[in-house]
Amino acid sequence: MMGETEVTKSSLSVNKNVRKEFPEAFHPAISTFFVQLQNGLKSQLTRLAKKDKEANSVSSVWKKENGSSSLFEDDLDRQLQAWRENPSWDDQPPQVKVSVPKGSLCNLNVKVNVGLPPDAIYNIVTDPDNRRVFKNIKEVLSRKVLLDEGQRQVVEVEQAAIWRFLWWSGTISVHVLVDQNREDYSMKFKQVKTGFMKKFEGRWSVEPLFIDEKSCLPFKPKTWEDYWACTGGKGRIASQLSLEQIIQPAIVPPPPISWYLRGITSRTTEMLIQDLLAEAARIREGFSSERSREVIQGLSDKKLDLIDTESDIKERWALRRRKAKQSGRRLLIAK
């Protein structure tokens, strides 16, 4: 037992010595390694945090918080800058589908691509004074905000609308409840009181279109962050505008009156879309004018630079000739 105790004590003393000697021999190297590792991780985390911050600031256009109007305004300015640099766009006619369910006058489904970002389109459609854009709105009789949650509003609106079909025209009162939400770029409307119209309701929606995504090939961006990154912030965003509308009168009139009413509805909707396309074109033309002025100014600056360069060359040649004459005179005097 005594011997076992001595062996145990000696082994403990050896282990203690090993523990003491190991840290003392390798402490500087280990410390340096851990310091470098810590600094590397710190720099990597800082870099990732910076990228995440940039991505969040860029993607705020699709994820907006209540009351954060400055966020989408900043993002809209950034998107419009891409259109300022490249305002080219060809409008295509809207796709209008008219169906006639049983007991209904008509259901309208409209799709059209518009050459501006979703926020810009949404601003036009929800603008309280948008009768300056939509010519079929004769006047706004009343407008009352019932609910305001920042990005979402519920508004009661009564308008006097103008309709035209063939050689007929007139006005009709439209009294609707509008639920508009910027978070998903939607605007739902529904008739407030039933009368001649039993059902008049529908929904506007706007989806983004990455029209310059060919520059990202073979990569196909699925998010605004990806699109922004792969195009270097130069990619333009257009909009696909959709309208679904149901019109059901209290009594469906027989043909040919129902045909005329269907034609009036379809024509009025087409007028709304054409007015929106015209407003978008007017905004892009403003960008084109700005771009033209910048190009003209740039050419003028280059011309001035060329004139200055030409003047410098002439002065240098004149100085060289004067020096040559002076050196020639010195040679004659020396002779």
C-alpha angles and dihedrals in degrees: 000000000000091000092049089051092052092048091050092049092049092048089050091051091050091050090049091052091048091051091050096045097044098059092042092052098044104025097102094050093045092047092050091048093051092045091052091046091050093048091047093051091045093052091045092050090047090051092049092047090052092050091047090051091051092047091050092050091049095044094048087096089072097035110046126173125218112282094005095126092145090062097059091039090057091047091046090053089051092050093045089052088065088053091048089056093046114017096164114130137146116215116223124205115262121259107239121187120185121193128179112213118191112279093013133099094220147319116223126206116183130179128179137161116231125197099233135075120273093253091055092049091046090051091054096046095046097040108125089218096046093125085092085067102034107058095193091068103089095182143334107245096187140350126188128176107220098175131018119184097159102254093029127055134175112208133181110214133181118190139174104229127196119223129192132185125167105313095339126093140162145136132270132190114241116194112180143159111231124201107191123182123183093192091075097015093243132143120189120190132189135178113260100207128024118228127125085353114061093185129014113161142127149146136249118203135177127206127187121248121203096212096173096049091118087080087063095058131169084022115071113206116222099178136045090246092055092046092048092049099046094046094045091239091302099101115114123223119213128181137242108212119201130188126190115185134175121198119185120165122207088249119023106225119226123247134310090029092052089053091054093047090049090050092049091051094048093045093048091052092049089052090054091052094046091050090051092049090049091052091049090049090050090054092048091048087056088055090047091052090050090050092049091051090050092050092047090048090048092051090048091051091049090049091052089048090052091049090050091048091048091050090050091051092050091049092049092050091048090050090049092052091049091051091048091052092048092050089049091053091050090053092052092049091049090053 
